[in-house]
């Protein structure tokens, strides 16, 4: 998935980045940067994937390369 696909998924789930950040206990700007892959924090990617119920390597292809 790319950033556009991830944002569409959030829209489809009726979930804002602010709400996602609250649910996973991360700062909104950190989650935004992770969603857009400006930063690649593996723990945050894993939390987001778990919350969205999508495998992390599908949601963030860079996660697989960074392993």
PDB file with one MODEL, atoms N, CA, C and O in Angstrom:
MODEL        1
ATOM      1  N   UNK A   1       0.841  -1.185   0.000  1.00  0.00           N
ATOM      2  CA  UNK A   1       0.000   0.000   0.000  1.00  0.00           C
ATOM      3  C   UNK A   1       0.878   1.238   0.000  1.00  0.00           C
ATOM      4  O   UNK A   1       1.987   1.239   0.533  1.00  0.00           O
ATOM      5  N   UNK A   2       0.359   2.279  -0.604  1.00  0.00           N
ATOM      6  CA  UNK A   2       1.050   3.558  -0.528  1.00  0.00           C
ATOM      7  C   UNK A   2       0.261   4.478   0.409  1.00  0.00           C
ATOM      8  O   UNK A   2      -0.779   4.083   0.935  1.00  0.00           O
ATOM      9  N   UNK A   3       0.746   5.682   0.612  1.00  0.00           N
ATOM     10  CA  UNK A   3       0.122   6.611   1.549  1.00  0.00           C
ATOM     11  C   UNK A   3      -1.328   6.907   1.175  1.00  0.00           C
ATOM     12  O   UNK A   3      -2.189   7.014   2.049  1.00  0.00           O
ATOM     13  N   UNK A   4      -1.595   7.039  -0.112  1.00  0.00           N
ATOM     14  CA  UNK A   4      -2.962   7.320  -0.569  1.00  0.00           C
ATOM     15  C   UNK A   4      -3.893   6.163  -0.195  1.00  0.00           C
ATOM     16  O   UNK A   4      -5.019   6.390   0.249  1.00  0.00           O
ATOM     17  N   UNK A   5      -3.428   4.935  -0.372  1.00  0.00           N
ATOM     18  CA  UNK A   5      -4.229   3.764  -0.009  1.00  0.00           C
ATOM     19  C   UNK A   5      -4.482   3.711   1.496  1.00  0.00           C
ATOM     20  O   UNK A   5      -5.578   3.368   1.940  1.00  0.00           O
ATOM     21  N   UNK A   6      -3.456   4.056   2.275  1.00  0.00           N
ATOM     22  CA  UNK A   6      -3.621   4.054   3.731  1.00  0.00           C
ATOM     23  C   UNK A   6      -4.630   5.123   4.169  1.00  0.00           C
ATOM     24  O   UNK A   6      -5.448   4.878   5.055  1.00  0.00           O
ATOM     25  N   UNK A   7      -4.572   6.309   3.548  1.00  0.00           N
ATOM     26  CA  UNK A   7      -5.536   7.353   3.882  1.00  0.00           C
ATOM     27  C   UNK A   7      -6.951   6.940   3.482  1.00  0.00           C
ATOM     28  O   UNK A   7      -7.906   7.213   4.209  1.00  0.00           O
ATOM     29  N   UNK A   8      -7.087   6.281   2.328  1.00  0.00           N
ATOM     30  CA  UNK A   8      -8.399   5.798   1.897  1.00  0.00           C
ATOM     31  C   UNK A   8      -8.932   4.761   2.882  1.00  0.00           C
ATOM     32  O   UNK A   8     -10.122   4.752   3.197  1.00  0.00           O
ATOM     33  N   UNK A   9      -8.053   3.893   3.365  1.00  0.00           N
ATOM     34  CA  UNK A   9      -8.461   2.894   4.351  1.00  0.00           C
ATOM     35  C   UNK A   9      -8.995   3.566   5.612  1.00  0.00           C
ATOM     36  O   UNK A   9     -10.009   3.137   6.163  1.00  0.00           O
ATOM     37  N   UNK A  10      -8.324   4.609   6.065  1.00  0.00           N
ATOM     38  CA  UNK A  10      -8.809   5.341   7.235  1.00  0.00           C
ATOM     39  C   UNK A  10     -10.186   5.932   6.970  1.00  0.00           C
ATOM     40  O   UNK A  10     -11.065   5.875   7.830  1.00  0.00           O
ATOM     41  N   UNK A  11     -10.376   6.497   5.784  1.00  0.00           N
ATOM     42  CA  UNK A  11     -11.684   7.060   5.422  1.00  0.00           C
ATOM     43  C   UNK A  11     -12.738   5.959   5.398  1.00  0.00           C
ATOM     44  O   UNK A  11     -13.836   6.131   5.927  1.00  0.00           O
ATOM     45  N   UNK A  12     -12.399   4.828   4.783  1.00  0.00           N
ATOM     46  CA  UNK A  12     -13.351   3.712   4.715  1.00  0.00           C
ATOM     47  C   UNK A  12     -13.733   3.211   6.110  1.00  0.00           C
ATOM     48  O   UNK A  12     -14.857   2.759   6.331  1.00  0.00           O
ATOM     49  N   UNK A  13     -12.789   3.295   7.043  1.00  0.00           N
ATOM     50  CA  UNK A  13     -13.047   2.859   8.422  1.00  0.00           C
ATOM     51  C   UNK A  13     -13.640   3.979   9.275  1.00  0.00           C
ATOM     52  O   UNK A  13     -13.880   3.804  10.469  1.00  0.00           O
ATOM     53  N   UNK A  14     -13.874   5.149   8.636  1.00  0.00           N
ATOM     54  CA  UNK A  14     -14.400   6.323   9.335  1.00  0.00           C
ATOM     55  C   UNK A  14     -13.535   6.656  10.548  1.00  0.00           C
ATOM     56  O   UNK A  14     -14.032   6.870  11.653  1.00  0.00           O
ATOM     57  N   UNK A  15     -12.225   6.692  10.305  1.00  0.00           N
ATOM     58  CA  UNK A  15     -11.250   6.901  11.362  1.00  0.00           C
ATOM     59  C   UNK A  15     -10.309   8.037  10.963  1.00  0.00           C
ATOM     60  O   UNK A  15      -9.748   8.031   9.867  1.00  0.00           O
ATOM     61  N   UNK A  16     -10.142   8.996  11.846  1.00  0.00           N
ATOM     62  CA  UNK A  16      -9.215  10.096  11.571  1.00  0.00           C
ATOM     63  C   UNK A  16      -7.828   9.739  12.102  1.00  0.00           C
ATOM     64  O   UNK A  16      -7.672   8.836  12.925  1.00  0.00           O
ATOM     65  N   UNK A  17      -6.840  10.459  11.618  1.00  0.00           N
ATOM     66  CA  UNK A  17      -5.484  10.255  12.126  1.00  0.00           C
ATOM     67  C   UNK A  17      -5.428  10.620  13.607  1.00  0.00           C
ATOM     68  O   UNK A  17      -4.711   9.977  14.373  1.00  0.00           O
ATOM     69  N   UNK A  18      -6.167  11.630  14.013  1.00  0.00           N
ATOM     70  CA  UNK A  18      -6.202  12.023  15.420  1.00  0.00           C
ATOM     71  C   UNK A  18      -6.734  10.874  16.278  1.00  0.00           C
ATOM     72  O   UNK A  18      -6.158  10.547  17.316  1.00  0.00           O
ATOM     73  N   UNK A  19      -7.833  10.267  15.839  1.00  0.00           N
ATOM     74  CA  UNK A  19      -8.411   9.146  16.589  1.00  0.00           C
ATOM     75  C   UNK A  19      -7.479   7.942  16.576  1.00  0.00           C
ATOM     76  O   UNK A  19      -7.310   7.278  17.599  1.00  0.00           O
ATOM     77  N   UNK A  20      -6.874   7.655  15.430  1.00  0.00           N
ATOM     78  CA  UNK A  20      -5.923   6.549  15.345  1.00  0.00           C
ATOM     79  C   UNK A  20      -4.761   6.781  16.305  1.00  0.00           C
ATOM     80  O   UNK A  20      -4.356   5.872  17.030  1.00  0.00           O
ATOM     81  N   UNK A  21      -4.234   7.991  16.306  1.00  0.00           N
ATOM     82  CA  UNK A  21      -3.127   8.323  17.209  1.00  0.00           C
ATOM     83  C   UNK A  21      -3.526   8.126  18.665  1.00  0.00           C
ATOM     84  O   UNK A  21      -2.755   7.589  19.461  1.00  0.00           O
ATOM     85  N   UNK A  22      -4.725   8.559  19.008  1.00  0.00           N
ATOM     86  CA  UNK A  22      -5.210   8.380  20.379  1.00  0.00           C
ATOM     87  C   UNK A  22      -5.304   6.904  20.740  1.00  0.00           C
ATOM     88  O   UNK A  22      -4.898   6.497  21.829  1.00  0.00           O
ATOM     89  N   UNK A  23      -5.838   6.110  19.829  1.00  0.00           N
ATOM     90  CA  UNK A  23      -6.016   4.683  20.092  1.00  0.00           C
ATOM     91  C   UNK A  23      -4.697   3.940  20.299  1.00  0.00           C
ATOM     92  O   UNK A  23      -4.617   3.011  21.102  1.00  0.00           O
ATOM     93  N   UNK A  24      -3.676   4.358  19.573  1.00  0.00           N
ATOM     94  CA  UNK A  24      -2.400   3.638  19.689  1.00  0.00           C
ATOM     95  C   UNK A  24      -1.411   4.341  20.625  1.00  0.00           C
ATOM     96  O   UNK A  24      -0.297   3.860  20.833  1.00  0.00           O
ATOM     97  N   UNK A  25      -1.827   5.483  21.189  1.00  0.00           N
ATOM     98  CA  UNK A  25      -0.998   6.167  22.163  1.00  0.00           C
ATOM     99  C   UNK A  25       0.220   6.860  21.578  1.00  0.00           C
ATOM    100  O   UNK A  25       1.278   6.917  22.206  1.00  0.00           O
ATOM    101  N   UNK A  26       0.063   7.388  20.367  1.00  0.00           N
ATOM    102  CA  UNK A  26       1.151   8.106  19.713  1.00  0.00           C
ATOM    103  C   UNK A  26       0.689   9.520  19.360  1.00  0.00           C
ATOM    104  O   UNK A  26      -0.510   9.788  19.283  1.00  0.00           O
ATOM    105  N   UNK A  27       1.634  10.405  19.150  1.00  0.00           N
ATOM    106  CA  UNK A  27       1.360  11.775  18.755  1.00  0.00           C
ATOM    107  C   UNK A  27       0.809  11.817  17.323  1.00  0.00           C
ATOM    108  O   UNK A  27       1.233  11.045  16.463  1.00  0.00           O
ATOM    109  N   UNK A  28      -0.135  12.722  17.083  1.00  0.00           N
ATOM    110  CA  UNK A  28      -0.756  12.838  15.756  1.00  0.00           C
ATOM    111  C   UNK A  28       0.272  13.077  14.655  1.00  0.00           C
ATOM    112  O   UNK A  28       0.194  12.473  13.586  1.00  0.00           O
ATOM    113  N   UNK A  29       1.225  13.950  14.917  1.00  0.00           N
ATOM    114  CA  UNK A  29       2.210  14.243  13.877  1.00  0.00           C
ATOM    115  C   UNK A  29       3.092  13.029  13.591  1.00  0.00           C
ATOM    116  O   UNK A  29       3.502  12.812  12.450  1.00  0.00           O
ATOM    117  N   UNK A  30       3.383  12.242  14.617  1.00  0.00           N
ATOM    118  CA  UNK A  30       4.183  11.034  14.427  1.00  0.00           C
ATOM    119  C   UNK A  30       3.414  10.029  13.564  1.00  0.00           C
ATOM    120  O   UNK A  30       3.987   9.418  12.662  1.00  0.00           O
ATOM    121  N   UNK A  31       2.129   9.862  13.839  1.00  0.00           N
ATOM    122  CA  UNK A  31       1.295   8.949  13.060  1.00  0.00           C
ATOM    123  C   UNK A  31       1.177   9.442  11.619  1.00  0.00           C
ATOM    124  O   UNK A  31       1.257   8.645  10.685  1.00  0.00           O
ATOM    125  N   UNK A  32       0.989  10.737  11.432  1.00  0.00           N
ATOM    126  CA  UNK A  32       0.908  11.302  10.087  1.00  0.00           C
ATOM    127  C   UNK A  32       2.188  11.027   9.304  1.00  0.00           C
ATOM    128  O   UNK A  32       2.137  10.603   8.150  1.00  0.00           O
ATOM    129  N   UNK A  33       3.320  11.265   9.931  1.00  0.00           N
ATOM    130  CA  UNK A  33       4.597  11.022   9.253  1.00  0.00           C
ATOM    131  C   UNK A  33       4.794   9.542   8.947  1.00  0.00           C
ATOM    132  O   UNK A  33       5.399   9.192   7.934  1.00  0.00           O
ATOM    133  N   UNK A  34       4.291   8.681   9.810  1.00  0.00           N
ATOM    134  CA  UNK A  34       4.389   7.237   9.570  1.00  0.00           C
ATOM    135  C   UNK A  34       3.476   6.825   8.416  1.00  0.00           C
ATOM    136  O   UNK A  34       3.888   6.065   7.540  1.00  0.00           O
ATOM    137  N   UNK A  35       2.241   7.321   8.413  1.00  0.00           N
ATOM    138  CA  UNK A  35       1.283   7.016   7.350  1.00  0.00           C
ATOM    139  C   UNK A  35       1.847   7.422   5.983  1.00  0.00           C
ATOM    140  O   UNK A  35       1.680   6.708   4.994  1.00  0.00           O
ATOM    141  N   UNK A  36       2.511   8.573   5.946  1.00  0.00           N
ATOM    142  CA  UNK A  36       3.076   9.083   4.690  1.00  0.00           C
ATOM    143  C   UNK A  36       4.491   8.574   4.437  1.00  0.00           C
ATOM    144  O   UNK A  36       5.131   8.963   3.461  1.00  0.00           O
ATOM    145  N   UNK A  37       4.969   7.714   5.308  1.00  0.00           N
ATOM    146  CA  UNK A  37       6.297   7.100   5.226  1.00  0.00           C
ATOM    147  C   UNK A  37       7.430   8.118   5.142  1.00  0.00           C
ATOM    148  O   UNK A  37       8.434   7.900   4.464  1.00  0.00           O
ATOM    149  N   UNK A  38       7.249   9.220   5.839  1.00  0.00           N
ATOM    150  CA  UNK A  38       8.360  10.169   5.992  1.00  0.00           C
ATOM    151  C   UNK A  38       9.287   9.675   7.092  1.00  0.00           C
ATOM    152  O   UNK A  38      10.477   9.991   7.121  1.00  0.00           O
ATOM    153  N   UNK A  39       8.709   8.894   7.992  1.00  0.00           N
ATOM    154  CA  UNK A  39       9.458   8.212   9.043  1.00  0.00           C
ATOM    155  C   UNK A  39       9.047   6.750   8.991  1.00  0.00           C
ATOM    156  O   UNK A  39       7.940   6.419   8.566  1.00  0.00           O
ATOM    157  N   UNK A  40       9.948   5.878   9.429  1.00  0.00           N
ATOM    158  CA  UNK A  40       9.679   4.437   9.359  1.00  0.00           C
ATOM    159  C   UNK A  40       9.841   3.768  10.722  1.00  0.00           C
ATOM    160  O   UNK A  40      10.597   2.806  10.853  1.00  0.00           O
ATOM    161  N   UNK A  41       9.132   4.273  11.742  1.00  0.00           N
ATOM    162  CA  UNK A  41       9.261   3.655  13.058  1.00  0.00           C
ATOM    163  C   UNK A  41       8.527   2.316  13.110  1.00  0.00           C
ATOM    164  O   UNK A  41       7.298   2.265  13.108  1.00  0.00           O
ATOM    165  N   UNK A  42       9.296   1.248  13.156  1.00  0.00           N
ATOM    166  CA  UNK A  42       8.711  -0.088  13.121  1.00  0.00           C
ATOM    167  C   UNK A  42       7.642  -0.308  14.195  1.00  0.00           C
ATOM    168  O   UNK A  42       6.579  -0.843  13.881  1.00  0.00           O
ATOM    169  N   UNK A  43       7.887   0.089  15.459  1.00  0.00           N
ATOM    170  CA  UNK A  43       6.844  -0.141  16.471  1.00  0.00           C
ATOM    171  C   UNK A  43       5.537   0.584  16.148  1.00  0.00           C
ATOM    172  O   UNK A  43       4.456   0.040  16.368  1.00  0.00           O
ATOM    173  N   UNK A  44       5.632   1.807  15.628  1.00  0.00           N
ATOM    174  CA  UNK A  44       4.424   2.559  15.282  1.00  0.00           C
ATOM    175  C   UNK A  44       3.721   1.921  14.088  1.00  0.00           C
ATOM    176  O   UNK A  44       2.493   1.833  14.071  1.00  0.00           O
ATOM    177  N   UNK A  45       4.483   1.477  13.092  1.00  0.00           N
ATOM    178  CA  UNK A  45       3.884   0.770  11.957  1.00  0.00           C
ATOM    179  C   UNK A  45       3.120  -0.457  12.446  1.00  0.00           C
ATOM    180  O   UNK A  45       2.011  -0.729  11.987  1.00  0.00           O
ATOM    181  N   UNK A  46       3.711  -1.185  13.368  1.00  0.00           N
ATOM    182  CA  UNK A  46       3.063  -2.394  13.882  1.00  0.00           C
ATOM    183  C   UNK A  46       1.789  -2.066  14.655  1.00  0.00           C
ATOM    184  O   UNK A  46       0.790  -2.773  14.526  1.00  0.00           O
ATOM    185  N   UNK A  47       1.813  -1.002  15.457  1.00  0.00           N
ATOM    186  CA  UNK A  47       0.613  -0.594  16.193  1.00  0.00           C
ATOM    187  C   UNK A  47      -0.504  -0.166  15.250  1.00  0.00           C
ATOM    188  O   UNK A  47      -1.665  -0.525  15.444  1.00  0.00           O
ATOM    189  N   UNK A  48      -0.144   0.602  14.230  1.00  0.00           N
ATOM    190  CA  UNK A  48      -1.148   1.053  13.253  1.00  0.00           C
ATOM    191  C   UNK A  48      -1.752  -0.147  12.534  1.00  0.00           C
ATOM    192  O   UNK A  48      -2.972  -0.238  12.395  1.00  0.00           O
ATOM    193  N   UNK A  49      -0.914  -1.057  12.081  1.00  0.00           N
ATOM    194  CA  UNK A  49      -1.397  -2.238  11.365  1.00  0.00           C
ATOM    195  C   UNK A  49      -2.332  -3.065  12.243  1.00  0.00           C
ATOM    196  O   UNK A  49      -3.375  -3.534  11.786  1.00  0.00           O
ATOM    197  N   UNK A  50      -1.953  -3.238  13.499  1.00  0.00           N
ATOM    198  CA  UNK A  50      -2.795  -4.009  14.411  1.00  0.00           C
ATOM    199  C   UNK A  50      -4.144  -3.329  14.618  1.00  0.00           C
ATOM    200  O   UNK A  50      -5.185  -3.987  14.613  1.00  0.00           O
ATOM    201  N   UNK A  51      -4.122  -2.012  14.801  1.00  0.00           N
ATOM    202  CA  UNK A  51      -5.366  -1.268  15.017  1.00  0.00           C
ATOM    203  C   UNK A  51      -6.270  -1.316  13.784  1.00  0.00           C
ATOM    204  O   UNK A  51      -7.493  -1.365  13.911  1.00  0.00           O
ATOM    205  N   UNK A  52      -5.667  -1.301  12.590  1.00  0.00           N
ATOM    206  CA  UNK A  52      -6.447  -1.324  11.350  1.00  0.00           C
ATOM    207  C   UNK A  52      -6.744  -2.746  10.875  1.00  0.00           C
ATOM    208  O   UNK A  52      -7.466  -2.945   9.898  1.00  0.00           O
ATOM    209  N   UNK A  53      -6.182  -3.728  11.575  1.00  0.00           N
ATOM    210  CA  UNK A  53      -6.406  -5.136  11.256  1.00  0.00           C
ATOM    211  C   UNK A  53      -5.935  -5.481   9.841  1.00  0.00           C
ATOM    212  O   UNK A  53      -6.625  -6.163   9.082  1.00  0.00           O
ATOM    213  N   UNK A  54      -4.742  -4.987   9.514  1.00  0.00           N
ATOM    214  CA  UNK A  54      -4.118  -5.244   8.215  1.00  0.00           C
ATOM    215  C   UNK A  54      -2.690  -5.709   8.499  1.00  0.00           C
ATOM    216  O   UNK A  54      -2.011  -5.103   9.329  1.00  0.00           O
ATOM    217  N   UNK A  55      -2.216  -6.758   7.841  1.00  0.00           N
ATOM    218  CA  UNK A  55      -0.830  -7.190   8.069  1.00  0.00           C
ATOM    219  C   UNK A  55       0.146  -6.047   7.823  1.00  0.00           C
ATOM    220  O   UNK A  55       0.030  -5.316   6.840  1.00  0.00           O
ATOM    221  N   UNK A  56       1.105  -5.903   8.728  1.00  0.00           N
ATOM    222  CA  UNK A  56       2.029  -4.776   8.677  1.00  0.00           C
ATOM    223  C   UNK A  56       2.821  -4.739   7.373  1.00  0.00           C
ATOM    224  O   UNK A  56       3.084  -3.658   6.847  1.00  0.00           O
ATOM    225  N   UNK A  57       3.204  -5.896   6.844  1.00  0.00           N
ATOM    226  CA  UNK A  57       3.985  -5.890   5.601  1.00  0.00           C
ATOM    227  C   UNK A  57       3.140  -5.536   4.383  1.00  0.00           C
ATOM    228  O   UNK A  57       3.691  -5.196   3.336  1.00  0.00           O
ATOM    229  N   UNK A  58       1.823  -5.609   4.493  1.00  0.00           N
ATOM    230  CA  UNK A  58       0.927  -5.156   3.424  1.00  0.00           C
ATOM    231  C   UNK A  58       0.705  -3.643   3.565  1.00  0.00           C
ATOM    232  O   UNK A  58       0.765  -2.903   2.584  1.00  0.00           O
ATOM    233  N   UNK A  59       0.452  -3.207   4.785  1.00  0.00           N
ATOM    234  CA  UNK A  59       0.179  -1.795   5.043  1.00  0.00           C
ATOM    235  C   UNK A  59       1.412  -0.933   4.795  1.00  0.00           C
ATOM    236  O   UNK A  59       1.314   0.163   4.243  1.00  0.00           O
ATOM    237  N   UNK A  60       2.570  -1.437   5.207  1.00  0.00           N
ATOM    238  CA  UNK A  60       3.835  -0.711   5.060  1.00  0.00           C
ATOM    239  C   UNK A  60       4.858  -1.605   4.390  1.00  0.00           C
ATOM    240  O   UNK A  60       5.613  -2.289   5.082  1.00  0.00           O
ATOM    241  N   UNK A  61       4.910  -1.625   3.070  1.00  0.00           N
ATOM    242  CA  UNK A  61       5.885  -2.474   2.365  1.00  0.00           C
ATOM    243  C   UNK A  61       7.319  -2.222   2.812  1.00  0.00           C
ATOM    244  O   UNK A  61       8.141  -3.137   2.766  1.00  0.00           O
ATOM    245  N   UNK A  62       7.636  -1.015   3.237  1.00  0.00           N
ATOM    246  CA  UNK A  62       8.994  -0.725   3.696  1.00  0.00           C
ATOM    247  C   UNK A  62       9.326  -1.482   4.982  1.00  0.00           C
ATOM    248  O   UNK A  62      10.497  -1.696   5.296  1.00  0.00           O
ATOM    249  N   UNK A  63       8.310  -1.880   5.713  1.00  0.00           N
ATOM    250  CA  UNK A  63       8.515  -2.645   6.954  1.00  0.00           C
ATOM    251  C   UNK A  63       9.263  -3.941   6.663  1.00  0.00           C
ATOM    252  O   UNK A  63      10.161  -4.328   7.411  1.00  0.00           O
ATOM    253  N   UNK A  64       8.894  -4.602   5.586  1.00  0.00           N
ATOM    254  CA  UNK A  64       9.520  -5.863   5.196  1.00  0.00           C
ATOM    255  C   UNK A  64      10.988  -5.632   4.830  1.00  0.00           C
ATOM    256  O   UNK A  64      11.860  -6.411   5.215  1.00  0.00           O
ATOM    257  N   UNK A  65      11.250  -4.563   4.091  1.00  0.00           N
ATOM    258  CA  UNK A  65      12.623  -4.275   3.669  1.00  0.00           C
ATOM    259  C   UNK A  65      13.510  -3.893   4.843  1.00  0.00           C
ATOM    260  O   UNK A  65      14.715  -4.143   4.820  1.00  0.00           O
ATOM    261  N   UNK A  66      12.915  -3.281   5.878  1.00  0.00           N
ATOM    262  CA  UNK A  66      13.696  -2.817   7.018  1.00  0.00           C
ATOM    263  C   UNK A  66      14.008  -3.934   8.015  1.00  0.00           C
ATOM    264  O   UNK A  66      14.862  -3.773   8.886  1.00  0.00           O
ATOM    265  N   UNK A  67      13.325  -5.045   7.885  1.00  0.00           N
ATOM    266  CA  UNK A  67      13.499  -6.144   8.845  1.00  0.00           C
ATOM    267  C   UNK A  67      14.863  -6.770   8.772  1.00  0.00           C
ATOM    268  O   UNK A  67      15.154  -7.705   9.518  1.00  0.00           O
TER     269      UNK A  67
ENDMDL
END
